[in-house]
Amino acid sequence: MERQIPVTCPSMPPLEEYIDEIRDIWESKWLTNSGGKHKRLETAIVDFMGASNIALFTNGHMALEAAVSVLGLKGEVITTPFTFASTTHAIVRNGLRPVFCDINPEDFTINAGAIEALVTENTSAILPVHVYGNLCDVEAIDRIAKKNGLKVIYDAAHAFGVTRNGEGSAVFGDISMFSFHATKVFHTIEGGALTFGAPELAEKLNSLKNFGIEGSGKVTAVGFNAKMSEFQAAMGLCNLRYANDEISKRKAVAERYDTHLRGIPGIRPMTVQKGVCSNYAYYPVVIDGFKNSRDVIHMKLKLEGITARKYFYPLTNDFECYQDISSKLQTPVAAHIADRVLALPMYAGLDTDTIDKICAIILDD
Ligand SMILES: *Cc1c(COP(=O)(O)O)cnc(C)c1O
């Protein structure tokens, strides 16, 4: 049996370091509900990302649901279909209607120039996604939001550690959501966070993730349970020490892929945006006009034990559960990319020989 190459592989801190980090939990017996490690992780992440305020969650999706809920949105939310299921579900599960805007063909983020045509008297917010760590056109989105009185929530699940002109990805919009799932650049096993400028949101968010219970014991909102445990926070404290190292190892992987795939007609690797320091979360290529299609390449890799991922595919406006409210025909650029994009294996431990082998299979020579 050939060695299997996964599309992603979680970064793990040294085992002894994690054991040291959780050892005192056996003394304190404080397992969850905003314990000491949770508080330390909040501070450490705020420092790392340059955020003003933070609330930690048990996963990114519940963080996103909390963000939509805390801003008291109504009616319609303009968003992108080129994303993970979570983004659209967070809107719909809050009783709101997603309105799908098309994307840019180059960086795969929402086409800011197409947003205003979708604004109606029912629109209350814009929910864009920093796809693969590419940042949205945050200035244009900010202008449109201010002019039309809309809130902005960024799905920044892919953008941990990304900076532009020295400014961190956590400072844009009213709220940004980060995922700390095991497959992300920085993880807490399962986990997530919201960063935000308005300090008064902190208390409301911390109440929402704890059933809507306030410090006084009063229950003022229909909340849910989305608290991060001390074991998750301990994993985060360990992994954060290696986050920069993780990103530079991923950068080396991306550069090796580049030497084989950049400049090949019909294969378009993603380019890092101007002024942006990427986190190299993914290595997507768009296969468009190459001798083999995306699906053929995906299959050829699979036959060699290599998992690549059609990511994002299908578009969320093409999901069965959204058939009644949307169609991918309304977002032709996103539909074109979703049919041709392939995320290649990307993780810190991916060795040069394997990268060379993957590229040889793709290039078919
Ligand atoms: C991972 C991810 C989420 C959800 O985060 P979880 O921590 O897995 O709940 C949301 N949006 C995008 C774009 C993601 O990649």
The ligand as an SDF file (V2000), in Angstrom:
LIG
                    3D

 15 15  0  0  0  0  0  0  0  0999 V2000
  -13.4890   26.5210    8.7530 C   0  0  0  0  0  0  0  0  0  0  0  0
  -14.4350   27.5460    8.2200 C   0  0  0  0  0  0  0  0  0  0  0  0
  -15.5870   27.9680    8.9370 C   0  0  0  0  0  0  0  0  0  0  0  0
  -16.1020   27.2710   10.1630 C   0  0  0  0  0  0  0  0  0  0  0  0
  -15.2360   27.1790   11.2010 O   0  0  0  0  0  0  0  0  0  0  0  0
  -15.3190   25.9600   12.2410 P   0  0  0  0  0  0  0  0  0  0  0  0
  -14.3110   26.3300   13.2840 O   0  0  0  0  0  0  0  0  0  0  0  0
  -14.9650   24.7130   11.5080 O   0  0  0  0  0  0  0  0  0  0  0  0
  -16.7020   25.9290   12.7960 O   0  0  0  0  0  0  0  0  0  0  0  0
  -16.3320   29.0160    8.4130 C   0  0  0  0  0  0  0  0  0  0  0  0
  -16.0090   29.6100    7.2570 N   0  0  0  0  0  0  0  0  0  0  0  0
  -14.9450   29.2210    6.5320 C   0  0  0  0  0  0  0  0  0  0  0  0
  -14.6260   29.9540    5.2680 C   0  0  0  0  0  0  0  0  0  0  0  0
  -14.1350   28.1630    6.9740 C   0  0  0  0  0  0  0  0  0  0  0  0
  -13.1050   27.7630    6.2180 O   0  0  0  0  0  0  0  0  0  0  0  0
  1  2  1  0
  2  3  1  0
  2 14  2  0
  3  4  1  0
  3 10  2  0
  4  5  1  0
  5  6  1  0
  6  7  2  0
  6  8  1  0
  6  9  1  0
 10 11  1  0
 11 12  2  0
 12 13  1  0
 12 14  1  0
 14 15  1  0
M  END
$$$$
